[in-house]
Amino acid sequence: MKKLIPVFLAAVAALAQAPKPEATKPEVLAPYFPTPLTVVEQMLDLAKLKPGERIFDLGSGDGRIIFMAAQRFRADAVGVELDTDLVASSQAKIRQLGLTQSARIILGDILTQDYSSADVVAIYLLPDSLVKVRPILEKQLKKGTRVVAHDFGIAGWVPTKTVTIPDDGEGRSHTLMLYIR
Ligand SMILES: C[S@@+](CC[C@H](N)C(=O)[O-])C[C@H]1O[C@@H](n2cnc3c(N)ncnc32)[C@H](O)[C@@H]1O
């Protein structure tokens, strides 16, 4: 037994020095491409976001959907974002705007969160990514949750309403799709 102790200690030391397996990095489901503020407002209007309701923005970017949801719509707003710089700057802005009671950003992967408390979900992701997000939402969302998608719809879901926002000089139009689960 005594002979085994140094062997064990050597093994522990070797393990401590061994290169750590890289933590699984989240898959990038869309590049950072912010929704214009006028369109953000229309997304939240389309979803009929009410005071006190919980909204998630899946890939919250600079946090603009979260700020407007918490500030103007008085919702309980949660963003999920993998980019550490965007998370840090949006968390700083939440503090600056005095929204710490009603807005927060989770540094994490869209595909590993719990959305069961959502009343509204906002999404601006690429079509192939929406295919991956869809089963998670189908499994977790409570009945009646509104999902508002910008530009790319969720294949296989039928929108309750589709709104086209004409180009207002920015060089492109926008499409919003509302789904009610
Ligand atoms: C098209 S931008 C939309 C930003 C914001 N929702 C808006 O509409 O202005 C997509 C965002 O999703 C983030 N993202 C992509 N894949 C992600 C993942 N797996 N987990 C968390 N965030 C992710 C990107 O870093 C980016 O900020």
The ligand as a MOL file (V3000), in Angstrom:
LIG
                    3D

  0  0  0     0  0            999 V3000
M  V30 BEGIN CTAB
M  V30 COUNTS 27 29 0 0 0
M  V30 BEGIN ATOM
M  V30 1 C -27.5780 38.4060 -36.1740 0
M  V30 2 S -26.9400 38.7870 -34.5640 0 CHG=1
M  V30 3 C -28.4160 39.3760 -33.7530 0
M  V30 4 C -28.1290 40.3080 -32.5830 0
M  V30 5 C -29.3760 40.8500 -31.8890 0
M  V30 6 N -30.2630 39.7700 -31.5020 0
M  V30 7 C -30.1050 41.8040 -32.7800 0
M  V30 8 O -31.1170 41.3870 -33.3730 0
M  V30 9 O -29.6660 42.9600 -32.8990 0 CHG=-1
M  V30 10 C -26.7190 37.1260 -33.8770 0
M  V30 11 C -26.0140 37.0920 -32.5340 0
M  V30 12 O -26.0270 35.7470 -32.0610 0
M  V30 13 C -24.7970 35.4760 -31.4100 0
M  V30 14 N -24.6020 34.0220 -31.4120 0
M  V30 15 C -24.3420 33.2160 -32.4690 0
M  V30 16 N -24.2670 31.9290 -32.1020 0
M  V30 17 C -24.5080 31.8950 -30.7590 0
M  V30 18 C -24.5730 30.8350 -29.7900 0
M  V30 19 N -24.3970 29.5630 -30.1140 0
M  V30 20 N -24.8480 31.1750 -28.5150 0
M  V30 21 C -25.0210 32.4900 -28.1410 0
M  V30 22 N -24.9750 33.5210 -29.0190 0
M  V30 23 C -24.7210 33.2370 -30.3140 0
M  V30 24 C -23.7770 36.2460 -32.2470 0
M  V30 25 O -22.5790 36.4670 -31.5260 0
M  V30 26 C -24.5660 37.5260 -32.5800 0
M  V30 27 O -24.3450 38.5260 -31.6230 0
M  V30 END ATOM
M  V30 BEGIN BOND
M  V30 1 1 1 2
M  V30 2 1 2 3
M  V30 3 1 2 10
M  V30 4 1 3 4
M  V30 5 1 4 5
M  V30 6 1 5 6
M  V30 7 1 5 7
M  V30 8 2 7 8
M  V30 9 1 7 9
M  V30 10 1 10 11
M  V30 11 1 11 12
M  V30 12 1 11 26
M  V30 13 1 12 13
M  V30 14 1 13 14
M  V30 15 1 13 24
M  V30 16 1 14 15
M  V30 17 1 14 23
M  V30 18 2 15 16
M  V30 19 1 16 17
M  V30 20 1 17 18
M  V30 21 2 17 23
M  V30 22 1 18 19
M  V30 23 2 18 20
M  V30 24 1 20 21
M  V30 25 2 21 22
M  V30 26 1 22 23
M  V30 27 1 24 25
M  V30 28 1 24 26
M  V30 29 1 26 27
M  V30 END BOND
M  V30 END CTAB
M  END
